């Protein structure tokens, strides 16, 4: 896609699933990439090796996106290795089921911190440099559950809804130099989803008008579009690659 080659991209939560597909997609398009996750460097090596096959600069950085100091140190590493962040993809996330009546404070806090604090901390770190550079793009990963809500995932739905509101506020605050958008996928065949079991996957797929779940690569295409020159007139928008679970417009 035009406008991605040579860009410097940071993707959080990028060692598996949607994040991994996004990282490999950017590398394939010629971008330099820092892959962030909380796994060990050995665990991330396979993803790094795959991305490096496309001939761009690829690094792994272990950081917990809920830890402000670790996020700041990651951005310092990025600046020292690649320079300015041209594209930030806030993808890091978790999903765990719990009824609200059974939910602990710790479960609620963890969900909010990973999704909302992670997006906030990383976004805050790149604003000044993007403004000084004169351009930049932030792409935040939400979910169709931000619109639908669902039992046992109130904390997840609330966190993802918060990401959409944060996206729109940042888009207004940072225009016209920086474009901020969100991608809200439907059910996608990742490790998180498959951990809920085969029955869950079959039932989930049957609930979509298209009668199937997405692949991580399909979701990555929406992110790449927003990062490319084709997405230059988008800001404060939510792209919904969700198989028809949420129909807007």
Number of C-alpha atoms within 10 A of each C-alpha: 15 11 17 22 16 16 20 24 26 28 24 27 26 26 26 17 20 25 28 26 22 27 32 27 19 30 28 20 19 21 26 28 28 27 26 27 24 17 14 12 13 9 12 22 14 12 21 24 12 15 27 18 13 18 12 18 19 25 22 21 22 18 21 20 29 21 14 17 13 16 20 17 13 23 21 14 15 21 14 10 13 17 13 20 25 23 27 23 26 28 26 25 23 13 12 14 14 17 12 14 7 9 14 11 8 9 16 17 11 16 21 23 19 20 26 24 19 22 27 20 20 23 20 11 17 19 19 11 16 19 15 11 13 11 17 23 26 29 28 27 26 29 27 22 22 20 17 11 17 12 11 16 17 19 25 27 24 19 24 27 22 16 26 25 13 19 28 17 13 22 22 14 12 17 14 13 15 23 27 30 27 28 24 25 27 23 23 25 17 16 11 15 17 13 11 12 10 11 10 13 18 13 12 17 19 13 14 17 12 13 13 19 21 18 15 20 18 16 25 23 17 21 23 22 16 25 30 19 13 13 17 14 9 15 24 19 18 22 19 21 22 24 20 15 19 18 10 8 2
